[in-house]
Amino acid sequence: MSPDVTDQTEPPVDETVDFHMRAFFREYVAVHLKSHTAKSYQCFWRNHISPRLGSKILRQVTVEDVEEVHLELRDKPTTANRIVSLLSKFFSWCVNRGILDKDLSLSRKLIRYHENKIQRFLSQKQMRSIWETIGRLEETGKLNKVPAAALKLIVLTGARKNEILTLKWDDLELDGHRIVLTDSKTGFKVIYLSQQAEEILRGVERTGDFVFPSKSASGHLFDLQWQWRQILREAALAGKWRIHDLRHGFASTAVNNGGSLSYIGFLLGHKRVSTTERYAHVAENPAQDLLNKVCRIITSGK
């Protein structure tokens, strides 16, 4: 994988940042990073870094040059910080390859911007409304059965969108009430299935390797954004809710109905307890049979 940028003739192409960044993408990013991270990096490079630094001779790039890019993006603190992270990896890789003699040590020399991460959680009532809306749109033919089933599975498992959209039939172990992913965002992962989730999967027609196939180049559903916007409109849910917020809504519903943080982290596949602790403020009491209980509450309100 390499960014889509134009070679420069002055200075010599093989000395520019663009030239070496292509090798970085090909030999490091494409090999060691997950595809969604690689795509984000490519976007950052093409849109922000290459126009500003791409034609510079690599050995002449300074911390001040990177700081200038960082400063120009101060109104987009998350993007600015991610670009510094990308460049930090790039310069370290160049040192390890012998392309540069000295690392710029960006992590130590540049102060990252504060990122205002506003965490909102879909309420139990909102989760129920989303569930009912998916069903209603599917019944009236306004929502195709394949994306409807994918969205329902996201609601009932708390799984990440891409974990569901890239799901293969070989990943399913319905007799064991689970999905086994050999490679997810956090590595090997097991997604546990409630009775309702299993019923949805049993109702999906098998037409190929992927559970949720499409005619796209990937062979599986790639995006659900327009279906999601349709659901939000139909459910009259104001605000910039994301599909990923269904994962947070699943977790907050679990906590509000007695799930312990350790069990919720287990269901969501969290590797660290601190990741699950973001839901601690809504905890009320202990509970049993958490997974089936949460799904029952979302689907029936009881």
GIFENQUI-V934114 format. One record per backbone hydrogen bond with DSSP energy under -0.5 kcal/mol. NH is the residue of the N-H (numbers start at 0). CO is the residue of the C=O. E is the energy in kcal/mol with one decimal. If there is no record, write none. Layout:
NH_CO_E, NH_CO_E
This chain:
4_2_-1.4, 14_11_-1.9, 15_12_-1.6, 16_55_-2.0, 17_53_-2.2, 19_15_-1.7, 20_16_-2.6, 21_17_-1.9, 22_18_-1.2, 23_19_-2.1, 24_20_-2.6, 25_21_-2.3, 26_22_-3.2, 27_23_-2.1, 28_23_-2.1, 29_24_-2.6, 31_27_-3.2, 32_28_-1.9, 36_33_-0.5, 37_33_-2.5, 38_34_-2.3, 39_35_-1.7, 40_36_-2.6, 41_37_-2.3, 42_38_-2.1, 43_39_-2.5, 44_40_-2.6, 45_41_-2.8, 46_42_-2.5, 47_43_-2.0, 48_43_-1.7, 49_44_-3.1, 51_48_-0.9, 52_48_-3.5, 53_48_-0.8, 53_49_-1.4, 55_52_-1.8, 57_14_-2.9, 59_56_-1.7, 60_56_-0.5, 60_57_-1.6, 65_61_-1.6, 66_62_-2.7, 67_63_-1.8, 68_64_-1.5, 69_65_-2.5, 70_66_-2.5, 71_67_-2.1, 72_68_-1.0, 73_70_-1.7, 75_72_-2.3, 79_75_-2.7, 80_76_-2.4, 81_77_-2.2, 82_78_-2.1, 83_79_-1.6, 84_80_-1.9, 85_81_-2.4, 86_82_-2.7, 87_83_-2.4, 88_84_-2.1, 89_85_-2.4, 90_86_-2.8, 91_87_-1.9, 92_88_-2.4, 93_89_-2.2, 94_90_-1.9, 95_91_-2.4, 96_92_-1.9, 97_94_-1.3, 98_93_-2.5, 99_93_-1.4, 107_104_-0.9, 108_104_-1.7, 109_105_-2.4, 111_109_-0.6, 115_113_-0.6, 116_114_-1.4, 117_115_-0.9, 118_116_-0.7, 119_117_-0.7, 121_244_-0.5, 126_122_-2.6, 127_123_-2.1, 128_124_-2.1, 129_125_-2.4, 130_126_-2.3, 131_127_-2.4, 132_128_-2.2, 133_129_-2.4, 134_130_-1.9, 135_131_-2.4, 136_132_-2.7, 137_133_-2.1, 138_134_-2.4, 139_135_-1.8, 140_137_-1.1, 141_136_-1.8, 142_136_-1.5, 147_143_-2.0, 148_144_-2.4, 149_145_-2.0, 150_146_-2.6, 151_147_-2.3, 152_148_-2.1, 153_149_-1.9, 154_150_-2.3, 155_151_-2.1, 156_152_-1.0, 156_153_-0.5, 157_153_-2.0, 163_159_-1.3, 163_160_-0.7, 164_160_-2.7, 165_161_-1.8, 166_163_-1.4, 168_208_-2.4, 170_167_-1.7, 171_168_-1.4, 172_177_-2.5, 175_172_-1.1, 176_173_-1.2, 177_172_-1.7, 178_190_-2.9, 179_170_-2.8, 180_178_-0.6, 180_188_-3.3, 181_179_-0.6, 183_186_-1.8, 186_183_-1.5, 188_180_-2.8, 190_178_-2.8, 191_189_-0.6, 192_176_-2.6, 197_193_-2.2, 198_194_-2.0, 199_195_-1.8, 200_196_-2.1, 201_197_-2.4, 202_198_-1.1, 203_200_-1.1, 206_204_-0.7, 210_166_-2.6, 211_166_-0.6, 212_209_-0.5, 212_210_-0.5, 213_218_-1.1, 218_215_-0.9, 220_211_-2.7, 227_223_-2.4, 228_224_-2.5, 229_225_-1.8, 230_226_-2.0, 231_227_-2.4, 232_228_-2.2, 233_229_-2.4, 234_230_-2.4, 235_232_-1.0, 236_231_-2.4, 237_235_-0.8, 240_238_-1.5, 244_241_-1.1, 245_242_-2.0, 246_243_-1.1, 247_243_-1.1, 248_244_-2.7, 249_245_-2.4, 250_246_-2.0, 251_247_-2.8, 252_248_-2.2, 253_249_-2.0, 254_250_-2.5, 255_251_-2.5, 256_252_-0.9, 256_253_-0.5, 257_254_-1.7, 258_253_-2.8, 263_259_-2.3, 264_260_-2.5, 265_261_-1.6, 266_262_-2.4, 267_263_-2.5, 268_264_-1.0, 269_264_-2.3, 274_271_-0.8, 275_271_-0.8, 275_272_-0.7, 276_272_-1.5, 277_274_-0.7, 278_275_-2.1, 279_276_-1.8, 281_278_-1.7, 282_279_-1.8, 283_254_-0.9, 284_254_-0.6, 286_257_-0.6, 292_288_-1.9, 293_289_-2.9, 294_290_-2.2, 295_291_-2.2, 296_292_-2.3, 297_293_-2.4, 298_294_-2.4, 299_295_-2.4, 300_295_-0.6, 300_296_-1.5, 301_295_-0.8
